[in-house]
Amino acid sequence: MGQIHQHLVGVTQNAIMLEYIPWIRDIVVEPATVNNGFYVLPEMLGASTEVIPQYFDKYRIR
């Protein structure tokens, strides 16, 4: 998932490709951003996986 892997790829010199999954942008506080084909690394601390609380109920499997 690019949302997490962007951090790993950002510090790996020989990483040439990373999958981009745009639908996840809607559910996380600081979504991964791609500009001109390159990930823009986030500025917030953490793994960029903080989910906006309202989406837990929307996507929860019951």
N, C-alpha and C positions, 0 to 999 in steps of 0.2 A: 504494500500500500504506500503510494507516494507520500502520503501525509506523514508517515513515520520515516520512511527510507530517505526522504530528502535530507535529513540530518546526516545520515551515514554517507550518502553520496557526496554531500558537501565537503567532507573531509577526506575523500578518497580520490587520489590523483588520477587513477586510470578508469574511473567510472564514466562510461560514455552514454548510458541510456537509463531512463527511469520512466516507468509507466505513469500516466496521468489519468486519474479517475475524477472527472469533473463533478459528478453528482454529489460527492461527499462534501463539496464546498458549502452546501446548504446546512449541514448539521454540526459543524465544528466552529469553535470560537474564532480561531485564526486559521483559515483555510490555506492550503498550499496555493501559491501563485506562480504562474508560468508567464514569462515575458520574453517575447521573441524566441521561443523554444527553449528557454532556460528557466529552471526553478529559481525563484527569489527566496533565499532562506529567511525564515521568520525571525523576528526580533524578540518574541516572548520566550521566557524560559520554559523548558519542558519538551515533551515529544509532539506537541501540536495536535493532541488528541482529545482535548477538552470538548465534550459534546454539549451543545446548547440544551439545557434541561428539558424543554418542551418536546424534543425529538425522542426522548426515551419512551414516552408513551405512544407516540405516533408509529414508531418502528418496532416496538416490543412484540415478540412472537408469544402468543398465548396458547 
